[in-house]
């Protein structure tokens, strides 16, 4: 069989045959936990923080709107169902003094003028996007009550065999994830988010590629985001490090910083 079919179709056929005796829930859970093992298993779950540095591009209507030298700091907290249990700081440009901070108390844009609270739409989008990100789900949410896995089966995506799984939480929010049938790693995720302005739904899509080993953990060095099929963000990491003992002062506002008025 392997000699008569292309490799990708061979893996697709094998995945279909192997899953014949499983329910959709059993298959979905198996695929998700295989992905966790592929990402590093216990080492992935023991990842306490992460630092990603590289080039970040923002887009508007398909055209490049901005380019930055970006460093993204992430620190995981004790999981709390329904809440973002992580802190994140995004620093931009070479001096890395200014950027955006998200923690459990709120979110701010930090500039030379001071710290300005972000508007509620941006905070809600960050929290929703984090909770529904497959890497966050695998690190923080697998033991959460009400989390459900449902396999959509095997398919092809960009000429590679994939397993497609719907991950749904207790609030009935679903992220659909495409996992490579070859190396088990996430390659694509999609979810819908209500647009508060137009009262309809935006489709949020993220593509993951160029995985590398980072201290025993696999992490994508290429991340692309789309909204309603239009590219809105790209990041190409030059370096990724984990377990750097990031301290609280990185994720909290300095006591002497000026707090600016919130946007109207």
Secondary structure as a PSIPRED ss2 file (coil, helix, strand):
# PSIPRED VFORMAT (PSIPRED V4.0)

   1 X C   1.000  0.000  0.000
   2 X C   1.000  0.000  0.000
   3 X C   1.000  0.000  0.000
   4 X C   1.000  0.000  0.000
   5 X C   1.000  0.000  0.000
   6 X C   1.000  0.000  0.000
   7 X H   0.000  1.000  0.000
   8 X H   0.000  1.000  0.000
   9 X H   0.000  1.000  0.000
  10 X H   0.000  1.000  0.000
  11 X H   0.000  1.000  0.000
  12 X H   0.000  1.000  0.000
  13 X H   0.000  1.000  0.000
  14 X H   0.000  1.000  0.000
  15 X H   0.000  1.000  0.000
  16 X H   0.000  1.000  0.000
  17 X H   0.000  1.000  0.000
  18 X H   0.000  1.000  0.000
  19 X C   1.000  0.000  0.000
  20 X C   1.000  0.000  0.000
  21 X C   1.000  0.000  0.000
  22 X C   1.000  0.000  0.000
  23 X C   1.000  0.000  0.000
  24 X H   0.000  1.000  0.000
  25 X H   0.000  1.000  0.000
  26 X H   0.000  1.000  0.000
  27 X H   0.000  1.000  0.000
  28 X H   0.000  1.000  0.000
  29 X H   0.000  1.000  0.000
  30 X H   0.000  1.000  0.000
  31 X H   0.000  1.000  0.000
  32 X H   0.000  1.000  0.000
  33 X H   0.000  1.000  0.000
  34 X H   0.000  1.000  0.000
  35 X H   0.000  1.000  0.000
  36 X H   0.000  1.000  0.000
  37 X H   0.000  1.000  0.000
  38 X H   0.000  1.000  0.000
  39 X H   0.000  1.000  0.000
  40 X C   1.000  0.000  0.000
  41 X C   1.000  0.000  0.000
  42 X H   0.000  1.000  0.000
  43 X H   0.000  1.000  0.000
  44 X H   0.000  1.000  0.000
  45 X H   0.000  1.000  0.000
  46 X C   1.000  0.000  0.000
  47 X C   1.000  0.000  0.000
  48 X C   1.000  0.000  0.000
  49 X E   0.000  0.000  1.000
  50 X E   0.000  0.000  1.000
  51 X E   0.000  0.000  1.000
  52 X E   0.000  0.000  1.000
  53 X E   0.000  0.000  1.000
  54 X E   0.000  0.000  1.000
  55 X E   0.000  0.000  1.000
  56 X E   0.000  0.000  1.000
  57 X E   0.000  0.000  1.000
  58 X E   0.000  0.000  1.000
  59 X E   0.000  0.000  1.000
  60 X E   0.000  0.000  1.000
  61 X C   1.000  0.000  0.000
  62 X C   1.000  0.000  0.000
  63 X E   0.000  0.000  1.000
  64 X E   0.000  0.000  1.000
  65 X E   0.000  0.000  1.000
  66 X E   0.000  0.000  1.000
  67 X E   0.000  0.000  1.000
  68 X E   0.000  0.000  1.000
  69 X E   0.000  0.000  1.000
  70 X E   0.000  0.000  1.000
  71 X E   0.000  0.000  1.000
  72 X E   0.000  0.000  1.000
  73 X E   0.000  0.000  1.000
  74 X E   0.000  0.000  1.000
  75 X E   0.000  0.000  1.000
  76 X E   0.000  0.000  1.000
  77 X C   1.000  0.000  0.000
  78 X C   1.000  0.000  0.000
  79 X C   1.000  0.000  0.000
  80 X C   1.000  0.000  0.000
  81 X C   1.000  0.000  0.000
  82 X C   1.000  0.000  0.000
  83 X C   1.000  0.000  0.000
  84 X C   1.000  0.000  0.000
  85 X C   1.000  0.000  0.000
  86 X E   0.000  0.000  1.000
  87 X E   0.000  0.000  1.000
  88 X E   0.000  0.000  1.000
  89 X E   0.000  0.000  1.000
  90 X E   0.000  0.000  1.000
  91 X E   0.000  0.000  1.000
  92 X E   0.000  0.000  1.000
  93 X C   1.000  0.000  0.000
  94 X C   1.000  0.000  0.000
  95 X C   1.000  0.000  0.000
  96 X C   1.000  0.000  0.000
  97 X C   1.000  0.000  0.000
  98 X E   0.000  0.000  1.000
  99 X E   0.000  0.000  1.000
 100 X E   0.000  0.000  1.000
 101 X E   0.000  0.000  1.000
 102 X E   0.000  0.000  1.000
 103 X E   0.000  0.000  1.000
 104 X C   1.000  0.000  0.000
 105 X C   1.000  0.000  0.000
 106 X E   0.000  0.000  1.000
 107 X E   0.000  0.000  1.000
 108 X E   0.000  0.000  1.000
 109 X E   0.000  0.000  1.000
 110 X E   0.000  0.000  1.000
 111 X E   0.000  0.000  1.000
 112 X C   1.000  0.000  0.000
 113 X C   1.000  0.000  0.000
 114 X E   0.000  0.000  1.000
 115 X E   0.000  0.000  1.000
 116 X E   0.000  0.000  1.000
 117 X E   0.000  0.000  1.000
 118 X C   1.000  0.000  0.000
 119 X C   1.000  0.000  0.000
 120 X H   0.000  1.000  0.000
 121 X H   0.000  1.000  0.000
 122 X H   0.000  1.000  0.000
 123 X H   0.000  1.000  0.000
 124 X H   0.000  1.000  0.000
 125 X H   0.000  1.000  0.000
 126 X H   0.000  1.000  0.000
 127 X H   0.000  1.000  0.000
 128 X H   0.000  1.000  0.000
 129 X H   0.000  1.000  0.000
 130 X H   0.000  1.000  0.000
 131 X H   0.000  1.000  0.000
 132 X C   1.000  0.000  0.000
 133 X C   1.000  0.000  0.000
 134 X H   0.000  1.000  0.000
 135 X H   0.000  1.000  0.000
 136 X H   0.000  1.000  0.000
 137 X H   0.000  1.000  0.000
 138 X H   0.000  1.000  0.000
 139 X H   0.000  1.000  0.000
 140 X H   0.000  1.000  0.000
 141 X H   0.000  1.000  0.000
 142 X C   1.000  0.000  0.000
 143 X C   1.000  0.000  0.000
 144 X C   1.000  0.000  0.000
 145 X C   1.000  0.000  0.000
 146 X C   1.000  0.000  0.000
 147 X C   1.000  0.000  0.000
 148 X E   0.000  0.000  1.000
 149 X E   0.000  0.000  1.000
 150 X E   0.000  0.000  1.000
 151 X E   0.000  0.000  1.000
 152 X E   0.000  0.000  1.000
 153 X E   0.000  0.000  1.000
 154 X E   0.000  0.000  1.000
 155 X E   0.000  0.000  1.000
 156 X E   0.000  0.000  1.000
 157 X E   0.000  0.000  1.000
 158 X C   1.000  0.000  0.000
 159 X C   1.000  0.000  0.000
 160 X E   0.000  0.000  1.000
 161 X E   0.000  0.000  1.000
 162 X E   0.000  0.000  1.000
 163 X E   0.000  0.000  1.000
 164 X E   0.000  0.000  1.000
 165 X E   0.000  0.000  1.000
 166 X E   0.000  0.000  1.000
 167 X E   0.000  0.000  1.000
 168 X E   0.000  0.000  1.000
 169 X C   1.000  0.000  0.000
 170 X C   1.000  0.000  0.000
 171 X C   1.000  0.000  0.000
 172 X C   1.000  0.000  0.000
 173 X C   1.000  0.000  0.000
 174 X E   0.000  0.000  1.000
 175 X E   0.000  0.000  1.000
 176 X E   0.000  0.000  1.000
 177 X E   0.000  0.000  1.000
 178 X E   0.000  0.000  1.000
 179 X E   0.000  0.000  1.000
 180 X E   0.000  0.000  1.000
 181 X C   1.000  0.000  0.000
 182 X C   1.000  0.000  0.000
 183 X C   1.000  0.000  0.000
 184 X C   1.000  0.000  0.000
 185 X C   1.000  0.000  0.000
 186 X E   0.000  0.000  1.000
 187 X E   0.000  0.000  1.000
 188 X E   0.000  0.000  1.000
 189 X E   0.000  0.000  1.000
 190 X E   0.000  0.000  1.000
 191 X E   0.000  0.000  1.000
 192 X E   0.000  0.000  1.000
 193 X E   0.000  0.000  1.000
 194 X E   0.000  0.000  1.000
 195 X E   0.000  0.000  1.000
 196 X C   1.000  0.000  0.000
 197 X C   1.000  0.000  0.000
 198 X C   1.000  0.000  0.000
 199 X C   1.000  0.000  0.000
 200 X E   0.000  0.000  1.000
 201 X E   0.000  0.000  1.000
 202 X E   0.000  0.000  1.000
 203 X E   0.000  0.000  1.000
 204 X E   0.000  0.000  1.000
 205 X E   0.000  0.000  1.000
 206 X E   0.000  0.000  1.000
 207 X E   0.000  0.000  1.000
 208 X E   0.000  0.000  1.000
 209 X E   0.000  0.000  1.000
 210 X E   0.000  0.000  1.000
 211 X E   0.000  0.000  1.000
 212 X E   0.000  0.000  1.000
 213 X E   0.000  0.000  1.000
 214 X E   0.000  0.000  1.000
 215 X C   1.000  0.000  0.000
 216 X C   1.000  0.000  0.000
 217 X E   0.000  0.000  1.000
 218 X E   0.000  0.000  1.000
 219 X E   0.000  0.000  1.000
 220 X E   0.000  0.000  1.000
 221 X E   0.000  0.000  1.000
 222 X E   0.000  0.000  1.000
 223 X E   0.000  0.000  1.000
 224 X E   0.000  0.000  1.000
 225 X E   0.000  0.000  1.000
 226 X E   0.000  0.000  1.000
 227 X E   0.000  0.000  1.000
 228 X C   1.000  0.000  0.000
 229 X C   1.000  0.000  0.000
 230 X E   0.000  0.000  1.000
 231 X E   0.000  0.000  1.000
 232 X E   0.000  0.000  1.000
 233 X E   0.000  0.000  1.000
 234 X E   0.000  0.000  1.000
 235 X E   0.000  0.000  1.000
 236 X E   0.000  0.000  1.000
 237 X E   0.000  0.000  1.000
 238 X E   0.000  0.000  1.000
 239 X E   0.000  0.000  1.000
 240 X E   0.000  0.000  1.000
 241 X E   0.000  0.000  1.000
 242 X E   0.000  0.000  1.000
 243 X C   1.000  0.000  0.000
 244 X C   1.000  0.000  0.000
 245 X C   1.000  0.000  0.000
 246 X C   1.000  0.000  0.000
 247 X C   1.000  0.000  0.000
 248 X H   0.000  1.000  0.000
 249 X H   0.000  1.000  0.000
 250 X H   0.000  1.000  0.000
 251 X H   0.000  1.000  0.000
 252 X C   1.000  0.000  0.000
 253 X C   1.000  0.000  0.000
 254 X C   1.000  0.000  0.000
 255 X C   1.000  0.000  0.000
 256 X C   1.000  0.000  0.000
 257 X C   1.000  0.000  0.000
 258 X C   1.000  0.000  0.000
 259 X E   0.000  0.000  1.000
 260 X E   0.000  0.000  1.000
 261 X C   1.000  0.000  0.000
 262 X C   1.000  0.000  0.000
 263 X C   1.000  0.000  0.000
 264 X C   1.000  0.000  0.000
